[in-house]
Amino acid sequence: MEKKIIWHKVLSNKKELPEGRVKTVTADHKGICLTHYKGKFSALDNRCPHQGGPLGEGSIENGLLRCPWHGWDFDPCSGKPPGSFDDGIDTFPVKEEGDSIYVGLEEEAPHKTTVSDIMVETMVNWGVTKVFGMVGHSNLGFADAMRRQEEKGNLNFYGIRHEGAAAFAASAYGKLTGKPAACFSIAGPGATNMYTGLWDAKVDRAPILALTGQVKTQVVGTGNFQEVDLVQGFNSVAEFNQRVQRDSRHAELMSLAIKHAILKRDVSHLTFPDEVQEQPAKPNSKAQTPEKRITSLEIAPPIEAVNDAVKLIKNSKRPVIIMGHGARAHKEAVVKFAESLNAAVVTTFKGKGLIADNHPLGGGVLGRSGTPIASWFMNESDLLIVFGASFSNHTGITPKKPIIQVDFDPLALSKFHKVDVAVFGEISRTIAILNTELNGEINTINQTEEIAERWKIWKTEKAKRLLETSDKGISSIAVFETMNKLTPDNAVMCVDVGNNAYSFGRYFEPANQDFLMSGYLGSIGFALPAAIGAWTAVGDSRPVVAVAGDGGLCQYLAEITTLVKYNMNAKLIVINNHELGKISKEQRAGEFDVWKTSLSNPNFADFAQSCGAWGKRVEDQNQLESVMKDMFNQSGPAVLEIMADVNLI
């Protein structure tokens, strides 16, 4: 039975292809080299039979069509090579109707399920539905499988401008939701560009899935173009790290990758050789689901640890609770526990906002980016109860006080020094058990009046600092005091690295916002790509606000175009002082000369406008509130540039 020929219009006007010229056109999914030679239009397969060169980008020389990649010649009408060679090109029927040119192709066969289809469907079934990345020559088969899922409404793919931004966006998504998103790249440089963002996710315990293309298996190890041993290269960052093979159990491999990311709160990496991506799936292959594949994580602590913790709490008069990022999913339980103890609650910088500053027991952020309130209560305490914090130097939790540490990760317990009671357990489950065992036998004093008094002292100090002005720019405290007035209470806040972050931690007073930052890695440039990841998690249901310095923003400045492309309702506040101010400060502190920290910046507001976003610059502190209000009233992406004095932080 003859196959049906489908005619496809490939040229609306014959004048678009002059005599003696060639061009690439597409009919259905087929690439065609359309030629115009001696008054005749002809259609040839666009792939040269030798290296796959695009013949439509070649030229007709001396009556022959020349491949642009290696110069092999073919007849521009018949596709035959000169002489006795038999490596000719397939041709297709052509017809002219008026000024239009049509190419006839056999009806396209139905799509056959591929390995990539099975793996992408499995990925979606496990809840990985947000992917950030770039489509390129070594990941096209997998990308096509994602396209099919996106057309079904099961997945969202966000094309970014740099793979590093893709990894940061996926990291931020994981930090905010506790669920993995994926970052996606080609082989070689695309994959290596993701490395920093993957380390950010790893050290901050955010689940993330990295998907990389790879050159064909047959040329691995030969020094092929863009060949990098990605399994070896990702060994140090990925908890799960596998090359997908032709005979792999493909659905199981994807399930294991995502399971590791979720349970280990870590990086999983799969790399896909080019030829495997389009390989037909094995007969009866089916996508997997997470049903009955993940156990409950409500781990109860050992009874001995509970008894020791209860004894310390019963004997305490002035306990202070410290919440870290690891307590994010349990903040309501922790705050209720604090209320039962009348204990002050302070947070690490990564845990900022887990309790509102205006809560009667809220003591702000502890450590270098924090407030004197938090450190005062820690120093006056007789017991520290630490939930989900890691005791980093930046936070400065003192080892000189009795400590109860509760964490889901046994390796995090007593990591840097011995604590009095190390409690391995899921935080909410542990608190429920502590409440039962304490049974109201609590002898703590009510610290709320002291907390209010310490806040009064600190706000008086802030008011004095707000009076400090300069001809060189606006002070950071003025920026964050204005943000305290105008930032929506339910915003997701994405914070960069540098002086802007220190000032943010110290002066911004959280209400019910969530905060995302590059914690342990401390990677400059985090804020803008993090806003992309945050927006994909919350959409327009919550405002997304990013705060960056000029140094950080320039790392991924082009991603403003990503905000515009997807109409992401994200607000970016950039503090521009033309300097890597934190580094200058460190050079002075180390008694070095200040060297190579000055910056030459664009007008960021104008740049944002050129990308299609709202953008304004503020140089006068008296205009700050009105312009910031205008920014928050915008319905799409917006950039507010604030000219600041680097010394007023």
C-alpha positions in Angstrom: 0.0 0.0 0.0 1.4 3.3 -1.0 1.9 5.9 1.7 0.0 9.1 1.5 1.9 12.1 0.3 1.3 15.3 2.3 2.1 18.6 0.7 3.7 21.3 2.8 4.1 24.9 1.8 7.8 25.8 2.4 7.9 29.1 0.4 5.2 31.7 0.1 7.0 33.6 -2.6 9.4 32.1 -5.1 11.3 35.4 -5.1 12.6 34.5 -1.6 14.9 32.0 -3.2 16.7 33.6 -6.3 18.2 31.6 -9.1 21.4 29.7 -8.1 20.7 29.9 -4.4 19.8 27.3 -1.7 18.1 27.6 1.7 17.0 25.4 4.6 13.2 25.0 5.1 11.2 22.7 7.3 8.3 20.5 6.2 6.6 18.8 9.2 9.6 17.8 11.2 11.8 17.2 8.2 14.7 19.5 7.3 14.8 20.3 3.6 17.5 21.8 1.4 15.5 23.8 -1.1 17.5 24.7 -4.3 16.8 26.9 -7.3 18.9 26.0 -10.2 18.3 26.6 -14.0 14.8 27.7 -13.3 13.9 24.6 -11.3 13.0 24.3 -7.6 14.2 21.0 -6.0 14.0 19.6 -2.5 16.8 17.5 -1.0 17.4 16.0 2.4 19.1 18.7 4.4 21.6 16.3 6.0 24.8 15.6 4.2 25.3 11.8 4.4 28.9 12.2 5.7 28.8 14.3 8.9 25.2 15.6 8.8 26.1 19.0 7.6 23.2 21.4 6.8 23.2 21.5 3.0 20.8 24.4 3.0 23.6 26.5 4.4 25.8 25.6 1.5 26.1 27.1 -2.0 25.9 26.2 -5.6 29.4 26.4 -7.2 30.2 25.4 -10.8 26.8 23.8 -11.1 27.1 21.7 -7.9 25.7 22.0 -4.4 28.6 22.2 -2.0 28.3 21.0 1.7 29.3 23.8 4.0 31.1 21.5 6.5 33.5 19.6 4.3 33.0 20.7 0.7 31.5 17.5 -0.8 29.5 18.2 -4.0 26.1 17.0 -5.1 23.8 17.7 -8.0 21.5 20.5 -6.8 18.5 18.9 -8.5 19.0 15.1 -8.3 21.1 15.0 -5.1 23.6 12.6 -6.8 27.3 13.0 -6.3 29.6 13.5 -9.3 31.5 10.5 -10.7 30.7 6.9 -9.6 30.2 7.6 -5.9 27.0 6.2 -4.4 26.5 8.5 -1.4 23.8 10.6 -2.8 21.0 12.5 -1.1 17.3 11.7 -1.0 15.0 14.0 -2.9 11.4 14.9 -2.5 8.7 15.9 -5.0 8.1 19.7 -5.5 5.2 21.5 -6.9 4.5 25.2 -7.7 1.2 26.8 -7.1 1.2 30.5 -8.1 4.1 32.1 -6.3 4.2 29.3 -3.6 6.5 26.3 -3.4 5.3 23.0 -1.9 7.2 19.9 -0.9 5.6 16.5 -0.7 6.5 14.1 2.1 5.1 10.7 3.1 2.7 11.0 6.0 4.7 11.1 9.2 4.6 7.9 11.2 3.2 8.1 14.7 5.7 8.9 17.4 7.3 5.9 19.0 7.9 6.0 22.7 11.6 6.6 23.5 13.8 6.1 26.5 13.6 9.8 27.1 9.7 9.6 27.1 9.8 7.0 29.8 12.2 8.9 31.9 10.5 12.2 31.6 7.1 10.7 32.4 8.7 9.1 35.5 10.2 12.4 36.5 6.8 14.1 36.2 5.1 11.3 38.2 7.6 11.9 41.0 6.6 15.6 41.1 9.5 17.1 39.2 7.6 19.5 37.0 9.8 22.6 36.8 12.9 22.5 34.6 15.4 25.3 34.0 18.0 25.1 31.3 19.1 25.5 27.7 18.3 23.2 24.8 21.3 22.3 22.6 22.8 19.8 20.2 23.6 17.1 22.7 20.3 17.1 24.6 17.7 17.4 21.8 16.1 13.9 22.3 15.5 14.5 26.0 14.3 18.0 25.3 11.8 16.7 22.8 10.4 14.3 25.4 10.0 17.3 27.8 8.2 19.2 25.1 5.6 16.5 24.8 5.0 16.6 28.5 4.8 20.4 28.5 2.2 20.3 25.7 0.1 17.9 27.9 0.3 20.5 30.7 2.4 18.3 32.9 5.7 20.2 33.0 7.0 23.7 32.7 10.4 24.3 31.0 12.1 27.7 31.5 14.8 28.6 29.0 17.4 30.7 30.8 20.5 32.5 29.5 23.2 30.7 31.5 23.2 27.2 32.9 24.6 28.6 36.2 21.4 30.5 36.6 19.4 27.3 35.9 21.1 25.5 38.8 20.6 28.4 41.2 16.9 28.7 40.2 16.4 25.0 40.8 18.3 25.3 44.1 16.1 28.1 45.3 13.0 26.1 44.3 14.2 23.2 46.4 15.0 25.5 49.4 11.5 27.1 49.2 9.4 24.0 48.6 11.5 21.1 49.9 10.9 19.4 46.5 13.4 19.0 43.7 13.3 20.9 40.4 15.6 20.1 37.5 18.4 22.0 35.8 19.2 20.9 32.2 22.2 21.4 29.9 24.2 20.2 27.0 27.4 18.3 27.4 30.7 19.9 28.1 30.5 23.6 29.0 26.8 23.6 29.6 27.1 21.0 32.2 30.1 22.5 33.9 28.3 25.9 34.1 25.8 24.3 36.5 28.4 23.2 39.0 28.3 26.3 41.3 24.5 26.2 41.7 24.6 22.5 42.4 27.1 23.0 45.2 24.9 25.7 46.5 22.0 23.2 46.7 24.3 20.5 48.2 25.7 22.5 51.1 22.3 24.0 51.9 20.6 20.6 51.8 18.2 21.5 49.0 17.0 18.6 46.7 17.9 19.1 43.1 18.1 17.0 39.9 20.7 17.8 37.3 20.1 16.5 33.7 23.0 16.7 31.2 23.4 15.7 27.6 26.5 13.9 26.6 28.3 13.1 23.3 27.7 9.8 21.7 29.1 6.8 23.5 31.2 5.7 20.6 33.4 8.9 20.8 33.7 9.1 24.6 37.3 9.1 25.5 38.5 10.3 22.1 38.7 14.0 22.8 35.5 14.7 20.9 34.1 18.2 20.6 32.6 19.2 24.0 33.4 15.8 25.5 33.8 16.0 29.3 33.6 12.9 31.6 30.6 14.2 33.4 30.2 11.2 35.7 33.7 11.7 36.9 33.3 15.5 36.9 30.1 15.4 39.0 31.4 12.8 41.5 32.2 15.4 44.2 28.9 17.2 44.1 26.3 14.5 43.3 25.0 12.1 45.9 23.5 10.0 43.0 25.5 10.2 39.8 24.9 7.9 36.8 25.3 7.7 33.0 22.1 6.4 31.3 23.0 3.4 29.1 21.1 1.7 26.3 20.3 -1.3 28.6 19.7 0.6 31.8 16.4 0.1 33.7 15.4 3.6 32.6 12.3 4.3 34.7 14.0 2.8 37.8 17.1 4.9 37.2 15.1 8.1 37.2 13.1 7.0 40.2 16.3 6.3 42.1 17.8 9.7 41.1 14.7 11.6 42.5 14.4 9.4 45.6 18.0 10.2 46.5 17.5 13.9 45.9 14.4 13.9 48.2 15.6 11.7 51.0 19.2 12.8 51.1 18.3 16.5 50.4 21.1 16.5 47.9 22.2 16.5 44.3 21.2 13.8 41.8 22.8 13.8 38.4 21.9 11.8 35.2 23.8 12.2 32.0 22.3 11.1 28.7 24.5 10.0 25.7 23.1 11.5 22.5 22.2 8.2 20.9 20.4 6.8 24.0 18.0 9.8 24.2 16.1 8.8 21.0 16.4 5.0 21.5 13.0 3.3 21.3 11.8 2.2 24.7 11.9 -1.5 25.4 8.6 -3.3 24.8 6.2 -3.0 27.8 8.3 -0.3 29.4 6.3 1.9 31.7 7.0 5.1 33.6 7.2 4.6 37.4 5.4 6.5 40.2 6.5 7.2 43.8 3.7 5.1 45.2 5.0 3.1 48.1 8.6 4.0 47.2 9.2 6.6 50.0 8.8 5.9 53.7 7.5 8.4 56.3 10.2 10.7 57.6 8.5 11.3 61.0 11.4 9.8 62.9 11.0 9.6 66.7 14.1 10.4 68.8 15.7 7.8 71.1 14.0 7.8 74.5 17.3 8.4 76.3 17.9 11.6 74.4 14.3 12.7 75.2 14.8 12.1 78.9 18.0 14.0 79.0 16.5 16.9 77.1 13.4 17.0 79.4 15.6 17.1 82.5 17.5 20.1 81.2 14.4 22.0 80.1 12.7 21.4 83.5 15.7 22.8 85.3 16.0 25.9 83.0 14.8 29.4 83.9 15.9 31.3 80.8 16.0 29.0 77.8 16.5 30.4 74.3 15.4 28.6 71.2 17.5 28.9 68.0 15.9 28.0 64.7 18.0 27.3 61.6 17.1 26.7 58.0 16.5 23.0 58.8 13.5 24.0 60.9 11.8 25.7 58.0 9.1 23.1 57.6 8.4 23.0 61.4 8.4 26.7 62.3 4.8 26.6 63.6 5.6 23.7 65.9 8.8 25.4 67.2 7.0 28.7 67.9 4.2 27.0 69.8 6.8 25.1 71.8 8.6 28.5 72.5 5.3 30.0 73.7 4.8 27.1 76.1 8.2 28.0 77.6 7.9 31.8 77.3 11.3 31.5 75.7 12.9 34.0 73.3 13.3 32.7 69.7 16.3 33.7 67.6 17.2 32.4 64.2 20.3 31.9 62.1 20.7 34.1 59.0 19.5 31.3 56.8 16.5 30.9 59.1 15.6 34.6 59.0 11.9 35.1 59.1 11.0 31.7 60.6 9.6 33.8 63.4 8.3 37.4 62.8 10.3 40.2 64.4 7.0 41.6 65.8 6.2 38.3 67.5 6.3 38.8 71.3 9.1 36.1 71.5 10.9 37.1 68.3 14.5 38.1 68.9 15.8 38.5 65.4 18.9 37.1 63.7 21.9 35.8 65.5 25.5 36.3 64.3 27.4 38.6 62.0 24.3 39.5 59.9 22.1 39.8 63.0 20.8 42.1 65.7 22.2 42.8 69.2 18.9 41.6 70.5 19.6 38.0 69.5 23.1 37.9 70.8 22.0 39.5 74.1 19.4 36.8 74.8 21.8 34.0 73.9 24.4 35.4 76.3 21.8 35.8 79.1 20.3 32.3 78.6 20.9 29.2 80.8 20.0 26.7 78.0 20.0 26.8 74.3 17.5 24.6 72.4 18.7 24.4 68.8 16.4 23.2 66.0 17.8 22.6 62.5 20.9 24.8 62.8 24.5 23.9 61.9 26.6 25.9 64.3 28.6 27.7 61.6 31.1 30.4 62.5 28.9 33.0 60.8 26.1 32.3 63.2 28.2 32.2 66.3 26.2 29.9 68.6 28.2 29.9 71.8 29.5 26.5 73.0 29.7 27.9 76.5 26.0 27.3 77.3 24.2 24.0 77.9 22.8 22.9 74.5 20.1 20.6 73.3 20.4 20.1 69.5 17.6 18.6 67.5 18.2 17.6 63.9 16.9 15.1 61.3 20.5 14.4 60.2 22.6 12.5 62.7 25.8 13.7 61.1 24.8 17.3 61.9 24.5 16.5 65.6 27.6 17.6 67.6 29.3 18.3 64.2 31.8 20.9 65.4 31.9 20.2 69.1 30.1 18.1 71.7 26.7 19.3 72.8 25.0 18.3 76.1 22.1 16.5 74.5 22.0 15.5 70.8 18.5 14.5 69.7 18.2 12.6 66.4 14.6 13.0 65.2 12.2 14.8 62.9 11.6 18.2 64.5 7.8 18.3 64.8 7.7 14.7 66.1 10.4 15.4 68.6 8.5 18.5 69.9 5.3 16.6 70.3 7.1 14.0 72.4 8.9 16.7 74.5 5.5 18.4 75.1 4.1 15.1 76.4 7.0 14.4 78.6 7.2 17.9 80.1 3.5 17.7 80.9 3.4 21.4 82.0 6.3 21.0 84.5 8.0 24.1 83.3 9.7 26.7 85.6 10.8 29.3 83.0 10.4 33.0 83.4 8.4 35.0 80.9 10.9 36.8 78.7 8.4 38.9 76.6 8.9 42.1 78.6 12.7 41.9 78.2 12.3 41.2 74.5 10.2 44.3 74.0 12.8 46.3 76.0 15.7 45.1 73.9 13.8 45.9 70.7 13.1 49.4 72.0 16.8 49.9 72.5 17.7 48.6 69.0 15.0 50.7 67.3 16.3 53.8 69.0 19.8 52.9 67.7 18.4 52.3 64.2 16.7 55.7 64.3 20.0 57.4 65.0 21.7 55.5 62.1 18.9 56.6 59.8 19.9 60.2 60.3 23.4 59.5 58.8 23.4 60.8 55.3 25.9 61.3 52.5 26.4 63.2 49.3 27.7 59.9 47.8 24.5 58.0 48.0 21.6 56.6 50.1 22.3 54.5 53.2 21.4 50.9 53.4 19.4 51.4 56.5 17.2 53.9 54.7 16.7 51.3 52.0 15.6 48.5 54.4 13.5 50.8 56.6 11.6 51.7 53.5 11.3 48.1 52.6 10.0 47.4 56.1 7.1 49.8 55.3 6.3 48.6 51.8 7.3 44.9 51.3 4.2 42.6 51.3 4.0 40.5 54.4 3.8 37.3 52.3 6.6 37.9 49.9 9.4 35.4 49.0 12.6 37.3 49.6 15.8 36.3 47.6 19.0 37.7 49.1 22.4 38.0 47.4 25.9 38.0 49.0 27.8 41.0 50.1 27.2 44.1 52.2 23.6 44.2 50.9 23.1 40.8 52.7 24.6 42.0 56.0 22.5 45.1 56.0 19.4 43.0 55.0 19.9 40.6 57.9 20.4 43.4 60.4 17.8 46.0 59.3 14.9 44.2 57.5 12.2 43.2 59.9 10.4 40.1 58.7 6.7 39.6 59.1 5.5 36.4 57.3 8.0 36.4 54.4 10.1 33.5 53.3 13.8 34.1 52.8 16.2 32.4 50.3 19.9 32.8 50.2 23.1 31.1 49.3 24.0 30.1 52.8 27.0 27.9 53.2 28.4 28.4 49.7 27.9 32.2 49.9 27.8 32.5 46.2 27.5 36.0 44.8 24.9 36.3 42.0 22.3 34.1 43.7 19.4 36.6 44.1 18.2 37.1 40.5 18.2 33.4 39.5 16.7 32.5 42.8 13.8 34.9 42.1 13.2 32.9 38.9 13.1 29.7 40.9 10.8 31.2 43.5 8.4 32.6 41.0 8.0 29.2 39.3 7.1 27.8 42.8 4.5 30.4 43.8 3.5 32.0 40.5 1.5 35.2 41.1 0.0 33.9 44.4 2.8 35.6 46.3 5.1 38.5 45.6 8.7 37.7 44.8 11.4 40.2 45.8 15.1 39.9 45.1 17.8 42.2 46.8 21.2 42.3 45.2 24.3 44.5 45.1 25.7 45.7 41.9 28.5 43.1 42.0 26.1 40.2 42.4 23.5 41.4 39.9 26.1 41.6 37.1 26.9 37.9 37.5 23.6 37.0 35.9 22.4 40.3 34.6 21.0 38.8 31.3 18.4 36.8 33.3 16.3 40.0 33.5 15.3 38.9 30.0 14.1 35.6 31.4 11.9 37.5 33.8 10.5 39.4 30.9 10.1 36.4 28.6 7.9 34.5 31.1 6.3 37.7 32.6 7.5 36.8 36.0 6.1 39.1 38.6 9.4 39.5 40.4 10.7 42.7 41.9 14.5 43.3 41.9 16.1 45.9 44.1 19.7 46.6 43.3 21.9 48.6 45.7 24.5 50.2 43.4 27.6 51.7 45.1 30.1 50.9 42.3 32.1 48.7 44.5 32.5 45.2 45.9 32.0 46.8 49.3 32.3 43.7 51.4 35.7 42.9 49.9 37.0 46.4 50.4 35.9 46.1 54.0 37.8 42.8 54.4 40.9 44.3 52.8 40.9 47.1 55.3 40.2 44.7 58.2 43.2 42.6 57.1 45.3 45.7 56.8 45.7 45.3 53.0 45.4 48.1 50.5 42.0 48.3 48.9 42.6 47.0 45.4 40.5 46.0 42.4 37.1 46.3 44.1 35.8 49.3 42.2 33.1 48.5 39.6 32.1 50.1 36.3 28.3 49.6 36.0 25.6 50.2 33.5 22.5 52.2 34.4 20.6 49.1 35.7 17.2 50.9 35.4 17.9 51.7 31.7 19.1 48.2 31.1 15.9 46.7 32.6 13.8 48.9 30.3 15.8 47.8 27.3 15.0 44.2 28.3 11.3 45.1 28.5 10.9 45.4 32.2 9.9 48.3 34.4 13.0 50.2 35.6 13.8 53.3 37.6 16.8 54.7 39.4 16.7 56.6 42.7 19.5 59.0 43.8 17.6 61.1 46.3 16.5 59.5 49.6 13.4 61.7 49.7 12.2 59.9 46.5 12.9 56.4 47.8 9.5 55.6 49.3 7.4 56.9 46.4 9.5 55.1 43.7 9.6 51.9 45.7 5.8 52.0 46.1 5.6 52.5 42.4 7.7 49.4 41.8 5.6 47.2 44.1 2.5 48.4 42.2 3.8 47.1 38.9 2.2 43.9 37.6 5.2 42.4 35.9 9.0 42.3 36.3 10.5 45.5 37.7 14.0 46.7 38.7 14.6 49.5 41.2 18.2 50.8 41.2 19.2 52.6 44.3 22.4 54.7 44.3 24.1 54.0 47.7 27.0 55.0 49.8 29.2 52.0 50.4 30.2 53.3 53.8 26.6 53.6 55.1 25.8 50.0 55.7 
